[in-house]
Amino acid sequence: MSDPKSVELLARAERLIPGGVNSPVRAFRSVGGKPVFVARAEGAYLFGADGKRYTDYVGSWGPMILGHAHPAVVEAITSAARNGTSYGAPTELEIRFAEKVIELYPSIEMLRAVSSGTEACMAALRVARGFTGREAIVKFEGCYHGHADFLLVKAGSGALTFGVPDSAGVPAPTAKATITAPYNDVKALEAIFAERGSEIAAVIVEPVVGNMGVVPPDGGFLEAIVRLCKDHGAVSIFDEVMTGCRVARGGMQERAKVRPDMTCLGKIVGGGMPLAAYGGRREIMQKVAPIGPVYQAGTLSGNPIAVSAALALLERLDGGVYDKLEALGARMEQGFVDGARKANVAVCVQRVGSMLTPFFTKGPIRSFGDAVKSDTARFGRWHTAMLARGHYWPPSQYEAAFVSAAHTEADVDATVAAAAEAFAAAAAS
């Protein structure tokens, strides 16, 4: 049950903001609850409006890999702010940011800073269309690449069917240039290229899906995307907004040893500030204005506060951080598996590095069709039980949870113990 202060704040917010929130999943409606309004955060913890402490596994939906309010990041932000919050003019900080990202991602030869992951994906696809002179793009069911009109598309009746809008307000002609395919299905993708290869500008993919819960790629799937794009003159785009610097310093492309033509980055690479980037091969990025015909601009792109935060965070991501994240993630995964088994509830726990999802169904989960078999009502009861025990988990079955370097083994063990009780409570309801 939500605390009285949060209930009061939600009532005020609902009169002014749709649903009382500025992003839909924050409303807690998919778990049958009401949101906790947060007053502050520190390290691995959130503090609600009533002062209650929660162990946080949302981490601002991924960026807080070092934990909340990391002293070095806070100092970088405050120091930069003293010199002005935004100039609308180039700075050396932007160059340093580009140099750091290119150091981490060898597939990126040039990049452009933007303000959100949505903007990065939208711009990357526009550039891919400008580079190829083609219009069609391919995305995969269950992958989310932001709320641009042509990306809010669901599958048609088959893998070769052009998409139809998945949101009110999206013109049908806009969606028709987007083709959807099942995730992890190489044969379906091959069929799409065989049928429409000359029309396809790009294939965009989450190399580890986080937006239908954590779903890793099958062996050879990412390689097939890159190969098919190369063979047909299309652009392969890895949307590493979530996985970038999360599953490895150089994202999933480092972990899988696969190089796409273009990459979209956000969340961690922005240091917890509104900062993202897209980039790729030089010949592709040279199509971007002012040196090319593809227009893209942004008043706050690469602003000094955001870039300073990003540099402070990225400079602290060393091998020790990832060793700790892997160990904590594995500890939580095994604890959840054991707890679900003991409670005799069907749960498939999937993890890549410090990203984790307990799906309330039998696994493995390889695609959107598998994910939607989850018992969302049971997940909702589990989530409520976790929140009551002081553990802040993503309020949706179809979202990834994140472990941070600020978490300790004691934090994880306490969460595992709470999860075991919550599994039992969910099973008994």
C-alpha atoms as one frame of an Amber mdcrd trajectory, in Angstrom:
protein
   0.000   0.000   0.000   1.342   3.444  -0.902   2.235   5.865   1.824  -0.261
   8.679   2.568   2.089  11.385   1.322   2.511   9.697  -2.070  -1.259   9.227
  -2.343  -1.719  12.932  -1.648   0.904  13.911  -4.196  -0.593  11.598  -6.827
  -3.992  13.242  -6.395  -2.416  16.662  -6.941  -0.441  15.424  -9.935  -3.413
  13.763 -11.632  -5.162  17.136 -11.874  -2.232  18.599 -13.797  -0.328  15.786
 -15.548  -1.845  12.898 -17.572  -2.058   9.975 -15.164  -0.089  12.040 -12.670
   3.215  11.013 -14.267   5.563  12.216 -16.997   6.240   8.725 -18.362   3.532
   6.020 -18.415   5.253   3.107 -16.650   5.811   5.273 -13.566   2.064   5.163
 -12.864   2.292   1.563 -11.502  -0.977   0.704 -13.267   0.359  -2.546 -14.731
   1.056  -3.839 -11.213  -2.230  -2.658  -9.739  -0.670  -0.155  -7.380   0.102
   3.509  -6.896   3.525   5.051  -7.414   5.962   5.970  -4.690   6.863   9.643
  -4.967  10.599   9.980  -4.423  12.118  12.745  -2.306  15.788  11.903  -2.789
  18.230   9.121  -3.632  21.687   8.092  -2.486  23.838   5.139  -3.460  21.664
   2.052  -3.829  18.629   3.595  -2.152  15.581   5.717  -2.843  13.778   7.630
  -0.118  10.039   8.076  -0.547   8.088  11.230   0.188   7.293   9.804   3.632
  10.977   9.105   4.334  10.832   5.311   3.862  13.989   3.812   2.373  13.834
   1.437  -0.596  16.623  -0.632  -2.128  16.459   0.518  -5.726  16.700  -1.771
  -8.769  15.306   0.720 -11.277  18.285   3.066 -11.152  16.450   5.754 -13.153
  15.796   2.960 -15.684  19.472   2.125 -16.087  21.779   5.151 -15.923  22.767
   4.884 -12.258  25.401   2.193 -12.714  27.541   3.723  -9.929  24.526   4.441
  -7.743  22.623   7.639  -7.063  24.344  10.940  -6.307  27.854   9.607  -6.851
  30.153  12.291  -5.360  32.329  12.641  -8.471  29.317  13.039 -10.745  27.650
  15.543  -8.414  30.861  17.563  -8.210  31.211  17.550 -12.005  27.645  18.820
 -12.389  27.940  21.581  -9.806  31.330  22.688 -11.079  30.066  22.890 -14.664
  26.931  24.781 -13.611  29.048  27.567 -12.125  30.287  28.302 -15.638  26.797
  28.425 -17.144  24.168  25.792 -17.827  24.001  25.982 -21.622  25.677  27.996
 -24.360  24.212  26.820 -27.649  27.784  26.881 -28.901  30.552  24.288 -29.274
  32.807  23.424 -26.326  35.927  21.376 -25.700  33.827  19.208 -23.372  31.882
  17.926 -26.378  35.121  16.882 -28.065  36.266  15.046 -24.938  32.890  13.301
 -24.763  33.141  12.194 -28.391  36.714  10.994 -27.883  35.676   8.941 -24.836
  32.703   7.310 -26.538  34.740   6.475 -29.649  37.429   4.975 -27.410  34.809
   2.672 -25.859  33.035   1.830 -29.138  35.446   1.077 -32.030  32.493   0.747
 -34.421  31.827   4.482 -33.974  34.062   6.724 -36.075  31.948   9.870 -35.781
  29.050  10.738 -33.484  26.470  13.396 -32.739  25.275  14.206 -29.213  21.524
  14.539 -28.614  19.315  14.749 -25.527  17.485  11.402 -25.315  17.527   7.809
 -26.494  14.375   8.438 -28.514  16.112  11.270 -30.326  19.203   9.143 -30.954
  17.233   6.309 -32.561  15.023   8.650 -34.569  18.041  10.498 -35.929  20.051
   7.342 -36.653  17.240   5.924 -38.745  16.847   9.210 -40.618  20.556   9.175
 -41.387  20.354   5.542 -42.533  17.538   6.474 -44.895  19.510   9.448 -46.182
  22.608   7.310 -46.673  20.853   4.487 -48.545  18.174   6.464 -50.352  15.630
   3.895 -49.145  12.596   4.211 -46.877  11.764   0.878 -45.235  13.167  -0.091
 -41.849  12.998  -3.369 -39.948  12.456  -3.589 -36.199  11.754  -6.570 -33.951
   8.669  -7.347 -31.892   9.154  -6.392 -28.270  12.048  -4.016 -28.958  11.436
  -0.381 -28.047  13.411   2.388 -29.695  11.617   5.455 -28.401   8.330   7.103
 -29.240   8.955   8.414 -32.747   5.839   7.841 -34.860   7.374   5.298 -37.235
   8.708   3.216 -34.320   5.392   2.831 -32.502   4.439  -0.072 -34.699   3.137
  -3.544 -33.952   3.391  -6.615 -36.112   0.904  -7.323 -38.853  -0.406 -10.771
 -39.675   2.984 -12.150 -40.624   6.682 -11.461 -40.659   6.532  -9.852 -44.097
   3.589  -7.605 -43.301   4.159  -3.885 -43.098   3.285  -2.498 -39.701   0.231
  -0.677 -38.445   0.210   1.996 -35.715   0.455   0.830 -32.120  -0.540   4.225
 -30.700  -3.317   6.689 -31.341  -2.070   9.759 -33.159   0.343   7.872 -35.447
  -0.617   8.275 -39.129  -1.059   4.931 -40.866   1.152   5.925 -43.843   4.001
   6.672 -41.406   3.856   3.166 -39.967   3.703   1.446 -43.343   7.404   1.976
 -43.924   8.232  -0.087 -40.824   8.474  -3.869 -41.086   8.323  -5.979 -37.945
   9.959  -9.353 -37.393  10.176 -11.806 -34.481  13.221 -11.353 -32.270  15.790
 -14.169 -32.491  14.293 -15.457 -35.753  17.014 -15.413 -38.407  14.892 -17.250
 -40.979  12.155 -14.625 -40.756  14.705 -11.858 -41.264  16.210 -13.679 -44.231
  12.738 -13.972 -45.752  12.144 -10.243 -45.310  15.394  -9.415 -47.090  14.642
 -11.907 -49.850  11.294 -10.201 -50.427  12.137  -6.536 -49.845  15.910  -6.247
 -49.534  16.205  -3.477 -52.129  13.755  -1.305 -50.127  15.309  -1.692 -46.677
  17.350   1.204 -45.363  18.148  -0.237 -41.942  17.567  -2.921 -39.345  17.445
  -1.656 -35.760  17.668  -3.985 -32.773  18.176  -4.029 -29.042  21.176  -6.400
 -28.910  19.866  -7.539 -25.524  16.189  -6.718 -25.211  15.328  -4.850 -22.042
  11.945  -3.484 -23.026  10.037  -6.762 -22.849  12.129  -7.894 -19.921  15.658
  -9.220 -20.366  15.872 -11.369 -23.493  19.382 -12.186 -24.763  20.133 -12.824
 -28.427  20.554 -16.379 -29.619  24.011 -17.276 -30.832  24.454 -15.977 -34.367
  21.414 -13.660 -34.321  23.299 -10.375 -34.104  25.863 -11.613 -36.592  23.054
 -12.458 -39.017  21.626  -8.940 -38.786  24.992  -7.366 -39.610  25.653  -9.862
 -42.416  22.257  -9.470 -44.078  22.472  -5.692 -43.933  25.924  -5.769 -45.525
  24.812  -8.180 -48.239  21.813  -6.025 -49.172  23.293  -2.547 -48.772  21.278
  -1.727 -45.630  22.525  -0.202 -42.378  22.705  -2.300 -39.194  21.865  -0.283
 -36.077  22.360  -1.494 -32.522  20.156   0.384 -30.070  22.444   0.226 -27.047
  20.626   2.955 -25.138  20.062   0.420 -22.361  22.945  -2.014 -22.857  25.637
   0.543 -23.667  28.236   0.589 -20.860  25.845  -1.674 -18.918  26.634  -5.225
 -20.030  30.232  -4.184 -20.787  32.126  -0.916 -21.140  31.664  -1.167 -24.896
  28.119  -2.492 -24.686  26.778  -5.728 -26.102  28.799  -5.265 -29.270  31.943
  -5.642 -27.177  30.540  -8.636 -25.322  29.331 -10.356 -28.512  32.317  -9.198
 -30.608  30.027  -7.850 -33.338  30.365  -4.454 -35.024  27.224  -2.766 -36.361
  27.238   0.094 -38.870  25.616   2.487 -36.387  25.022   2.612 -32.635  22.544
   4.521 -30.461  23.581   5.311 -26.891  21.912   6.914 -23.867  21.225   6.323
 -20.175  24.671   5.429 -18.704  26.580   7.253 -21.441  24.724  10.407 -20.361
  25.864  10.191 -16.763  22.277  10.313 -15.514  21.584  13.573 -17.331  19.506
  14.220 -20.494  22.276  13.214 -22.889  22.489  10.555 -25.593  24.370  10.009
 -28.826  24.270   8.230 -32.154  27.211   7.422 -34.363  28.823   4.947 -36.686
  30.907   4.605 -39.794  32.415   7.861 -41.029  30.897   7.611 -44.503  27.430
   7.296 -42.976  27.825  10.068 -40.396  29.148  12.449 -43.058  25.582  12.572
 -44.353  24.599  14.624 -41.264  24.218  18.403 -41.560  26.106  20.707 -41.799
  28.401  18.553 -43.975  25.630  16.402 -45.440  21.975  16.595 -46.521  20.362
  14.909 -43.449  19.141  17.573 -41.045  19.232  17.085 -37.292  19.662  19.722
 -34.581  19.080  20.331 -30.869  19.325  23.418 -28.670  20.573  21.533 -25.605
  22.552  18.827 -27.407  25.934  18.315 -25.743  25.278  20.947 -23.083  28.182
  21.383 -20.634  26.428  20.098 -17.506  25.302  16.841 -19.097  28.630  16.217
 -20.814  30.533  16.902 -17.582  28.398  14.353 -15.730  28.952  11.823 -18.494
  32.723  12.212 -18.472  32.883  11.894 -14.682  30.928   8.641 -14.815  32.527
   7.074 -17.884  36.021   7.661 -16.549  35.169   5.497 -13.509  33.921   2.439
 -15.367  36.808   0.017 -15.006  37.096  -3.750 -14.961  36.531  -3.879 -11.220
  33.095  -2.293 -11.615  32.000  -4.920 -14.118  33.424  -7.797 -12.079  31.357
  -6.619  -9.129  28.213  -6.155 -11.214  28.555  -9.637 -12.716  29.015 -11.216
  -9.289  26.065  -9.377  -7.747  23.860 -10.126 -10.753  24.696 -13.829 -10.584
  24.057 -13.868  -6.825  20.615 -12.333  -7.317  19.753 -14.606 -10.235  20.531
 -17.764  -8.276  18.699 -16.465  -5.225  15.582 -15.736  -7.258  15.711 -19.153
  -8.926  15.973 -20.859  -5.539  13.218 -18.729  -4.022  10.780 -19.381  -6.861
  11.498 -23.110  -6.757  10.898 -23.236  -3.023   7.596 -21.373  -3.448   6.656
 -23.762  -6.281   5.845 -20.889  -8.643   6.721 -20.910 -12.359   9.358 -18.222
 -12.817  12.032 -17.959 -15.496  14.874 -15.706 -14.366  16.863 -14.214 -17.244
  19.999 -12.119 -16.829  22.776 -10.550 -18.854  25.391  -8.957 -16.612  23.639
  -6.571 -14.234  20.307  -6.639 -16.130  17.743  -9.111 -14.786  14.058 -10.062
 -15.134  11.994 -12.726 -13.364   9.335 -13.753 -15.904   6.299 -15.336 -14.278
   6.111 -18.197 -16.757   8.135 -21.183 -17.829  11.133 -20.340 -19.963  13.250
 -19.769 -21.744  11.989 -16.448 -23.112  13.382 -15.900 -26.618  10.804 -13.586
 -28.164   7.883 -11.274 -27.520   5.519 -14.203 -28.075   7.210 -16.036 -25.199
   7.253 -12.971 -22.929   3.523 -12.263 -23.206   2.746 -15.697 -21.772   3.829
 -14.327 -18.380   1.300 -14.218 -15.545   1.207 -10.434 -15.148  -1.345 -10.567
 -12.325   0.973 -12.787 -10.294   3.893 -10.506 -11.102   1.819  -7.569  -9.858
   1.201  -9.294  -6.525   4.901 -10.121  -6.265   5.819  -6.512  -7.005   3.444
  -5.232  -4.331   4.937  -7.637  -1.813   8.460  -6.520  -2.729   7.574  -2.859
  -2.347   6.009  -3.514   1.047   9.310  -5.090   2.113  11.307  -2.043   1.002
  12.566  -3.174  -2.413  11.859  -0.931  -5.396  11.507  -3.101  -8.505  10.448
  -1.956 -12.008   6.634  -1.733 -11.959   6.131  -3.855 -15.058   6.687  -7.490
 -15.979   8.199  -6.276 -19.219  11.055  -4.143 -17.898  14.612  -4.953 -16.879
  15.896  -4.434 -13.348  19.408  -3.117 -12.796  22.047  -3.829 -10.177  24.472
  -0.990  -9.471  28.014  -0.865  -8.150  26.588   0.848  -5.068  24.705  -2.329
  -4.090  26.387  -4.674  -1.647  26.149  -8.401  -1.125  24.069  -7.633   1.961
  21.651  -5.581  -0.173  21.297  -8.408  -2.666  20.865 -11.046   0.040  18.135
  -8.977   1.696  16.412  -8.576  -1.663  16.651 -12.311  -2.360  15.116 -13.073
   1.040  12.290 -10.613   0.383  11.767 -12.057  -3.095  11.390 -15.568  -1.670
   8.650 -14.327   0.666   7.046 -12.399  -2.198   7.119 -15.473  -4.472   5.285
 -17.415  -1.766   2.764 -14.627  -1.315   2.170 -14.367  -5.062   1.716 -18.123
  -5.358  -0.749 -18.247  -2.490  -2.993 -15.451  -3.799
